[in-house]
Amino acid sequence: MSNRLRLPARSLLATLLSGISLASAAQVVVIVNPKAAGSPSAEQVAALYLGKSGSLPGGIRQALDLPDASPLREPFYTKATGKNAAQVKAIWARLAFSGKATPPKELPSAAQVKKHVAANADAIGYIDKASLDGSVKAVLTLD
């Protein structure tokens, strides 16, 4: 009977691990409005999302973020800034408390980030590369 219990547990574990690997396999792209002039560098994007800069070339000054629960948030911050999402949250808490900067505007979904960026030439955000279409322009792919 113990073998019967082990097999479903292994199947469950395999299912969970495959779900984790699929989430981490998502390719994150940084997007801007197609009318935005120029493309920010990886360093400039990191500076904006870490509160070290208030704007990017081409008039981009509105950084958009996804909720903590988004499967894209952790890979974005890890790859774009070299810090995990919790570290970035702590940085923004200090900056906001001191009045030095305002954190990126959080939208509830990647679809809403894409929609907002498509409608605003001063906005920048990140989405899954699979969601990319002509309404926005990818300026950085984070592998």
C-alpha positions as CSV (number, residue, x, y, z in Angstrom):
1,M,0.0,0.0,0.0
2,S,2.9,2.4,0.6
3,N,3.9,2.1,-3.1
4,R,0.5,3.4,-4.0
5,L,1.0,6.4,-1.9
6,R,4.5,7.1,-3.3
7,L,3.5,7.0,-7.0
8,P,0.8,9.7,-6.7
9,A,3.2,11.8,-4.6
10,R,5.9,11.5,-7.3
11,S,3.3,12.4,-10.0
12,L,2.2,15.4,-8.0
13,L,5.8,16.5,-7.5
14,A,6.6,16.1,-11.2
15,T,3.5,18.1,-12.1
16,L,4.5,20.9,-9.7
17,L,8.1,21.0,-11.0
18,S,7.0,21.1,-14.6
19,G,4.7,24.0,-13.8
20,I,7.6,25.8,-12.1
21,S,9.9,25.3,-15.1
22,L,7.2,26.5,-17.5
23,A,6.8,29.7,-15.5
24,S,10.5,30.3,-15.4
25,A,10.8,29.5,-19.1
26,A,8.8,32.6,-19.9
27,Q,10.9,35.1,-21.8
28,V,10.4,38.6,-20.4
29,V,10.6,41.6,-22.7
30,V,10.7,45.3,-21.8
31,I,8.3,47.3,-23.9
32,V,7.7,50.9,-24.9
33,N,5.2,52.7,-27.1
34,P,6.1,52.3,-30.8
35,K,6.2,56.1,-31.0
36,A,8.9,56.4,-28.3
37,A,12.2,57.7,-29.7
38,G,15.2,55.6,-29.1
39,S,15.7,52.4,-27.0
40,P,17.0,52.4,-23.5
41,S,19.9,50.3,-22.5
42,A,19.8,47.5,-20.0
43,E,21.6,49.8,-17.5
44,Q,19.1,52.6,-18.0
45,V,16.1,50.3,-17.5
46,A,17.8,49.0,-14.3
47,A,18.4,52.5,-13.1
48,L,14.7,53.5,-13.6
49,Y,13.3,50.4,-11.9
50,L,15.7,50.8,-9.0
51,G,14.9,54.5,-8.5
52,K,18.3,55.8,-9.5
53,S,16.8,57.6,-12.5
54,G,13.5,59.4,-13.0
55,S,13.4,59.1,-16.8
56,L,14.9,57.4,-19.9
57,P,15.8,58.7,-23.3
58,G,12.8,59.5,-25.5
59,G,10.8,61.0,-22.7
60,I,10.0,57.7,-21.0
61,R,9.3,58.4,-17.3
62,Q,6.4,56.2,-16.3
63,A,7.6,52.8,-15.2
64,L,4.9,50.1,-14.9
65,D,5.1,47.0,-12.7
66,L,3.2,43.8,-12.1
67,P,1.9,42.5,-8.8
68,D,4.0,40.3,-6.5
69,A,2.0,37.3,-7.5
70,S,2.8,37.7,-11.2
71,P,5.1,34.9,-12.5
72,L,7.0,37.6,-14.6
73,R,7.9,39.9,-11.7
74,E,10.7,37.8,-10.1
75,P,12.5,37.0,-13.4
76,F,12.2,40.6,-14.6
77,Y,13.9,42.0,-11.5
78,T,16.5,39.3,-11.3
79,K,17.5,39.7,-14.9
80,A,17.0,43.4,-15.3
81,T,18.5,44.7,-12.0
82,G,20.5,41.8,-10.6
83,K,18.3,41.9,-7.5
84,N,15.3,39.8,-6.4
85,A,11.8,41.3,-6.1
86,A,12.0,41.5,-2.3
87,Q,15.3,43.5,-2.5
88,V,13.8,45.9,-5.0
89,K,10.7,46.3,-2.8
90,A,12.9,47.2,0.1
91,I,14.8,49.8,-2.0
92,W,11.5,51.4,-3.1
93,A,10.2,51.4,0.5
94,R,13.3,53.4,1.6
95,L,13.0,55.8,-1.4
96,A,9.3,56.4,-0.9
97,F,9.7,56.9,2.9
98,S,12.4,59.5,2.3
99,G,10.4,61.2,-0.4
100,K,13.1,60.8,-3.0
101,A,11.1,58.8,-5.5
102,T,7.8,57.1,-6.3
103,P,7.8,53.4,-7.1
104,P,6.6,52.1,-10.5
105,K,2.9,52.1,-11.0
106,E,1.6,48.6,-10.4
107,L,-1.0,47.3,-12.8
108,P,-3.0,44.0,-12.2
109,S,-1.9,42.1,-15.3
110,A,0.6,42.0,-18.2
111,A,-2.3,42.6,-20.6
112,Q,-3.0,45.9,-18.8
113,V,0.6,46.8,-18.8
114,K,0.7,46.3,-22.6
115,K,-2.5,48.3,-23.1
116,H,-1.2,51.2,-21.0
117,V,2.2,51.3,-22.8
118,A,0.4,51.1,-26.2
119,A,-1.6,54.2,-25.2
120,N,1.2,56.2,-23.5
121,A,4.4,57.3,-25.2
122,D,6.1,58.0,-21.9
123,A,5.4,54.5,-20.4
124,I,7.7,51.5,-20.1
125,G,6.8,48.0,-18.8
126,Y,7.5,44.3,-19.2
127,I,5.5,41.4,-20.4
128,D,6.0,37.8,-21.6
129,K,7.5,37.8,-25.1
130,A,4.7,35.5,-26.3
131,S,2.3,38.4,-25.7
132,L,4.2,40.8,-27.9
133,D,2.4,42.4,-30.8
134,G,2.5,45.5,-33.0
135,S,0.8,47.7,-30.4
136,V,4.1,47.9,-28.4
137,K,7.8,47.8,-29.2
138,A,10.3,45.5,-27.4
139,V,13.4,47.3,-26.5
140,L,15.1,44.6,-24.3
141,T,14.8,40.9,-24.1
142,L,15.8,39.4,-20.8
143,D,17.0,35.8,-21.1
